[in-house]
């Protein structure tokens, strides 16, 4: 039996935004409530040159059930067959564990779930008065819990990331909301999206200097930039629904799903809590985001992780299919 070889299932995302920056990022006056019924189907396939044994695999598929996300049904399966059970990690993410007993020349993990997504267009977030202008302090009660999410994770020897962060403080004239919304839009506007199949995330300095990255890279860049300002940020993974791609029929008249695995950011603002920012698409609290995991680091929220016992050359490839479709027309109030 050979060494355990990683089969990290970190997946790149299709981030085809159907819209650009919007004025609604700057806090509208009349929120509109929209309710959507989504179905997500996620298939991960590994192929091997010969039958191999598998370690326990972990998957992060189950959506966060909160006031804006409610799970209706969910099914998971694998080939070869496995024993499946669930745990919650340190961030209360729901983690699916797969234990395999037989060797195989392939591994396929399938997850399908239906959920209700409620969102607010042009919502005005109730940021505390003392936090509406930067800089501000978190409360003594919140600081111990937020502290790990405020610390930058990467070296910045020439203070390039710090200078990039300070740019948004100056442009926003210290207005907290304008600072974060402006940063979100600037990354979407100034950087070129490039889909990457290989796992992992590029260091933020690399993304800043090259001006190119995937959704994972842009999310990590924004997390790190926000942390240089002393704000708490978390890396978020999940799915992106793009209505511009949904409803397109193939030659057989079947509906082709829209969506991909995706990554974005949460920033904690006193009074409003964790707010979602999607720097890949320039959006805030988008109704098209379905989160499945939050963490300090991308490695904590990879969609699928595990290993096999064999030689590195036994691995022949990874394929990922994600479909996010609507099951009914949106309901707006």
C-alpha positions as CSV (number, residue, x, y, z in Angstrom):
1,X,0.0,0.0,0.0
2,X,1.4,3.4,-1.0
3,X,1.3,6.8,0.7
4,X,-1.9,8.6,1.3
5,X,-2.3,11.0,-1.7
6,X,-4.6,14.0,-1.4
7,X,-7.7,14.2,-3.4
8,X,-8.6,17.8,-2.4
9,X,-11.8,18.6,-4.1
10,X,-11.4,22.4,-4.1
11,X,-13.3,23.5,-7.1
12,X,-13.0,26.6,-9.3
13,X,-16.1,28.6,-10.0
14,X,-17.9,29.9,-13.1
15,X,-18.3,33.5,-12.2
16,X,-20.1,35.0,-15.2
17,X,-21.8,38.0,-13.8
18,X,-24.9,39.1,-15.7
19,X,-24.6,42.6,-14.3
20,X,-22.1,45.2,-13.2
21,X,-21.8,47.4,-10.2
22,X,-25.2,48.6,-8.9
23,X,-26.3,51.7,-7.0
24,X,-28.1,49.4,-4.6
25,X,-24.8,48.6,-3.0
26,X,-25.0,52.0,-1.4
27,X,-28.0,51.2,0.8
28,X,-31.4,51.8,-0.8
29,X,-34.5,53.1,0.9
30,X,-37.2,50.7,0.0
31,X,-36.2,47.0,0.5
32,X,-38.0,44.5,-1.7
33,X,-38.4,40.9,-0.4
34,X,-37.8,38.2,-2.9
35,X,-38.3,34.4,-2.3
36,X,-36.8,31.8,-4.6
37,X,-37.0,28.0,-4.7
38,X,-33.7,26.5,-5.8
39,X,-32.5,23.0,-6.6
40,X,-28.7,22.3,-6.4
41,X,-27.1,19.2,-7.9
42,X,-23.4,18.7,-7.2
43,X,-21.4,15.7,-8.6
44,X,-17.7,15.1,-7.9
45,X,-15.9,12.3,-9.8
46,X,-12.4,11.0,-9.4
47,X,-10.8,8.4,-11.8
48,X,-7.9,6.1,-11.0
49,X,-5.7,3.8,-13.1
50,X,-6.4,0.9,-10.8
51,X,-8.5,0.2,-7.8
52,X,-7.4,2.1,-4.7
53,X,-8.5,2.4,-1.1
54,X,-10.0,5.6,0.2
55,X,-9.6,7.4,3.5
56,X,-12.6,9.1,5.1
57,X,-13.8,11.9,2.8
58,X,-15.4,15.2,4.1
59,X,-17.8,17.2,2.1
60,X,-19.4,20.6,2.8
61,X,-22.7,20.5,0.8
62,X,-25.5,21.3,3.3
63,X,-26.6,24.9,3.2
64,X,-26.5,27.1,6.3
65,X,-30.0,27.2,7.6
66,X,-30.7,30.7,8.7
67,X,-33.5,33.3,8.4
68,X,-32.7,33.6,4.7
69,X,-32.0,30.0,3.8
70,X,-34.2,27.0,4.6
71,X,-33.5,23.5,3.5
72,X,-36.4,21.5,2.2
73,X,-34.8,18.2,1.2
74,X,-31.4,16.7,0.7
75,X,-29.9,13.4,-0.6
76,X,-26.3,12.3,-0.8
77,X,-24.8,9.1,-2.3
78,X,-21.5,7.7,-3.4
79,X,-20.0,5.1,-5.6
80,X,-18.5,2.9,-4.2
81,X,-21.0,2.8,-1.4
82,X,-20.1,4.3,1.9
83,X,-21.3,4.8,5.4
84,X,-22.5,8.4,5.7
85,X,-22.8,10.5,8.9
86,X,-22.8,14.2,9.8
87,X,-21.0,16.5,12.2
88,X,-20.8,20.2,12.9
89,X,-17.3,21.8,12.8
90,X,-16.0,24.7,14.9
91,X,-17.9,27.2,12.7
92,X,-21.2,25.2,12.9
93,X,-20.8,24.2,9.3
94,X,-22.6,20.9,8.6
95,X,-19.9,18.4,7.4
96,X,-20.8,15.1,5.6
97,X,-18.4,12.3,6.3
98,X,-18.0,9.3,4.0
99,X,-16.4,6.1,5.2
100,X,-15.4,3.6,2.4
101,X,-14.7,-0.1,2.9
102,X,-14.0,-1.3,-0.7
103,X,-11.4,-0.4,-3.3
104,X,-12.4,1.1,-6.6
105,X,-11.0,2.7,-9.8
106,X,-13.4,5.6,-9.4
107,X,-15.0,7.7,-6.7
108,X,-18.3,9.6,-7.3
109,X,-20.0,11.7,-4.7
110,X,-23.5,13.1,-5.5
111,X,-25.5,15.7,-3.5
112,X,-28.9,17.1,-4.5
113,X,-31.0,19.5,-2.4
114,X,-33.9,21.9,-2.6
115,X,-34.1,25.1,-0.6
116,X,-35.9,28.3,-0.2
117,X,-33.8,31.5,-0.4
118,X,-35.2,34.8,0.8
119,X,-33.4,38.0,0.0
120,X,-33.8,41.7,0.3
121,X,-33.1,44.1,-2.6
122,X,-31.8,47.6,-1.6
123,X,-31.8,46.7,2.0
124,X,-30.5,49.2,4.5
125,X,-28.3,47.3,7.0
126,X,-28.7,48.5,10.6
127,X,-25.1,49.3,11.3
128,X,-24.5,50.7,14.8
129,X,-24.0,54.5,14.9
130,X,-20.5,54.1,16.3
131,X,-19.5,51.8,13.4
132,X,-20.9,53.8,10.5
133,X,-17.6,55.6,10.1
134,X,-14.1,54.0,10.0
135,X,-12.2,53.5,12.1
136,X,-14.3,52.0,14.9
137,X,-13.9,49.5,17.7
138,X,-15.7,46.2,18.2
139,X,-17.3,45.8,21.6
140,X,-15.3,44.1,24.4
141,X,-17.8,41.3,24.4
142,X,-17.4,40.6,20.7
143,X,-13.6,41.0,20.5
144,X,-12.6,37.5,21.8
145,X,-14.8,35.8,19.2
146,X,-13.8,38.1,16.3
147,X,-10.1,38.3,17.0
148,X,-9.0,35.3,14.9
149,X,-10.9,36.7,11.9
150,X,-9.2,40.1,12.2
151,X,-5.6,38.9,11.9
152,X,-4.0,38.9,8.5
153,X,-2.9,35.5,7.4
154,X,-0.1,36.4,4.9
155,X,3.1,38.4,5.1
156,X,3.1,41.9,3.6
157,X,6.7,42.9,3.8
158,X,6.4,46.0,1.6
159,X,2.9,46.9,3.0
160,X,1.3,46.7,-0.5
161,X,-1.8,45.1,0.9
162,X,-2.0,47.7,3.7
163,X,-1.7,50.5,1.1
164,X,-4.3,48.9,-1.1
165,X,-6.7,48.8,2.0
166,X,-5.9,52.4,2.8
167,X,-6.9,53.4,-0.7
168,X,-10.6,52.6,0.1
169,X,-10.5,54.4,3.4
170,X,-9.5,57.5,1.5
171,X,-11.9,57.1,-1.4
172,X,-14.8,56.5,1.0
173,X,-13.8,59.4,3.3
174,X,-14.1,57.0,6.2
175,X,-17.7,55.9,5.5
176,X,-17.7,52.2,6.5
177,X,-20.4,51.1,4.1
178,X,-18.9,53.0,1.1
179,X,-15.5,51.6,2.0
180,X,-16.6,48.0,1.8
181,X,-19.0,48.4,-1.1
182,X,-16.3,50.3,-3.0
183,X,-13.7,47.6,-2.3
184,X,-16.2,44.9,-3.6
185,X,-16.9,46.8,-6.8
186,X,-13.2,47.7,-7.4
187,X,-12.1,44.1,-7.3
188,X,-14.8,43.1,-9.8
189,X,-13.9,46.1,-12.0
190,X,-10.1,46.1,-11.9
191,X,-9.2,42.4,-11.9
192,X,-9.6,39.8,-14.6
193,X,-11.4,36.6,-13.8
194,X,-9.7,33.3,-14.7
195,X,-11.1,29.9,-14.0
196,X,-8.6,27.6,-12.4
197,X,-9.2,23.9,-12.0
198,X,-6.3,23.1,-9.7
199,X,-7.0,23.2,-5.9
200,X,-5.8,25.9,-3.6
201,X,-5.9,29.7,-3.4
202,X,-3.3,32.1,-4.7
203,X,-1.7,34.4,-2.0
204,X,-3.4,37.8,-2.0
205,X,-0.2,39.6,-3.0
206,X,0.1,37.5,-6.1
207,X,-3.5,38.3,-7.0
208,X,-2.9,42.0,-6.3
209,X,0.3,42.2,-8.4
210,X,-1.0,40.1,-11.4
211,X,-4.5,41.5,-11.5
212,X,-5.8,38.0,-12.3
213,X,-7.6,35.4,-10.2
214,X,-10.5,33.0,-9.6
215,X,-13.4,33.7,-7.2
216,X,-11.4,32.0,-4.5
217,X,-8.5,34.3,-5.1
218,X,-10.7,37.4,-5.1
219,X,-12.4,36.3,-1.9
220,X,-9.1,35.7,-0.2
221,X,-7.8,39.1,-1.4
222,X,-10.8,40.9,0.0
223,X,-10.6,39.0,3.3
224,X,-6.9,39.9,3.7
225,X,-7.5,43.6,2.7
226,X,-10.3,43.9,5.2
227,X,-8.2,42.4,7.9
228,X,-5.5,45.0,7.3
229,X,-8.1,47.5,8.4
230,X,-8.7,45.6,11.6
231,X,-12.2,44.3,10.5
232,X,-13.3,40.7,11.0
233,X,-13.7,38.8,7.8
234,X,-14.5,35.2,6.9
235,X,-14.1,33.1,3.7
236,X,-17.4,31.7,2.4
237,X,-18.0,28.9,0.0
238,X,-21.2,27.7,-1.7
239,X,-23.0,28.0,-4.9
240,X,-23.7,30.8,-7.4
241,X,-27.0,31.0,-9.3
242,X,-26.9,33.0,-12.5
243,X,-30.4,33.7,-13.9
244,X,-28.9,34.7,-17.2
245,X,-27.9,31.0,-17.7
246,X,-31.0,29.3,-16.4
247,X,-33.9,28.3,-18.6
248,X,-31.7,27.6,-21.7
249,X,-33.0,24.4,-23.4
250,X,-30.7,21.9,-25.0
251,X,-31.4,19.9,-28.2
252,X,-33.8,17.6,-26.3
253,X,-35.8,20.5,-24.8
254,X,-34.4,19.8,-21.3
255,X,-33.6,22.7,-19.0
256,X,-29.8,23.3,-18.6
257,X,-28.9,24.3,-15.1
258,X,-27.0,27.4,-14.2
259,X,-24.4,27.7,-11.4
260,X,-21.1,26.7,-10.0
261,X,-19.2,26.4,-6.8
262,X,-18.3,29.8,-5.7
263,X,-16.4,31.8,-3.0
264,X,-17.1,35.2,-1.4
265,X,-16.6,37.1,1.9
266,X,-18.4,37.9,5.1
267,X,-17.5,41.0,7.1
268,X,-18.8,41.6,10.6
269,X,-20.3,45.0,11.2
270,X,-21.7,46.0,14.7
271,X,-25.4,46.2,14.6
272,X,-25.7,44.3,11.3
273,X,-23.7,41.2,12.0
274,X,-22.0,39.2,9.2
275,X,-22.8,40.7,5.8
276,X,-21.9,39.0,2.5
277,X,-19.8,40.6,-0.1
278,X,-19.1,39.0,-3.5
279,X,-16.0,40.7,-5.0
280,X,-16.1,38.5,-8.1
281,X,-19.4,39.9,-9.2
282,X,-19.4,43.3,-7.3
283,X,-22.5,42.4,-5.3
284,X,-23.5,42.7,-1.6
285,X,-26.0,40.3,0.0
286,X,-26.9,38.9,-3.4
287,X,-29.9,36.6,-3.7
288,X,-27.9,34.4,-6.1
289,X,-25.5,33.2,-3.3
290,X,-26.2,29.9,-1.5
291,X,-23.6,29.4,1.3
292,X,-22.6,26.0,2.6
293,X,-19.5,26.9,4.6
294,X,-17.7,29.7,6.4
295,X,-14.2,29.7,7.9
296,X,-11.1,31.8,8.6
297,X,-9.2,30.0,5.8
298,X,-10.3,28.5,2.4
299,X,-8.9,25.1,3.5
300,X,-11.5,24.9,6.2
301,X,-14.4,25.1,3.7
302,X,-13.3,23.0,0.7
303,X,-16.3,21.3,-1.0
304,X,-14.7,17.9,-0.9
305,X,-11.5,16.7,0.8
306,X,-10.0,13.3,1.4
307,X,-7.2,11.0,0.2
308,X,-6.5,7.6,-1.4
309,X,-3.8,5.0,-0.7
310,X,-1.7,4.5,-3.8
311,X,0.8,6.1,-6.1
312,X,0.4,9.7,-7.3
313,X,0.2,8.6,-10.9
314,X,-2.8,6.4,-10.1
315,X,-5.0,9.6,-10.1
316,X,-6.3,10.2,-13.6
317,X,-8.4,13.2,-13.1
318,X,-11.2,15.1,-11.4
319,X,-14.5,16.2,-12.9
320,X,-17.1,18.4,-11.2
321,X,-20.7,19.1,-12.3
322,X,-22.8,21.7,-10.6
323,X,-26.4,22.7,-11.6
324,X,-28.4,25.4,-9.7
325,X,-31.9,25.8,-11.1
326,X,-35.1,27.4,-10.1
327,X,-38.1,25.3,-9.4
328,X,-40.7,28.1,-9.5
329,X,-40.9,31.8,-10.5
330,X,-39.6,34.3,-7.9
331,X,-42.1,35.7,-5.5
332,X,-41.6,39.4,-4.7
333,X,-43.3,41.5,-2.1
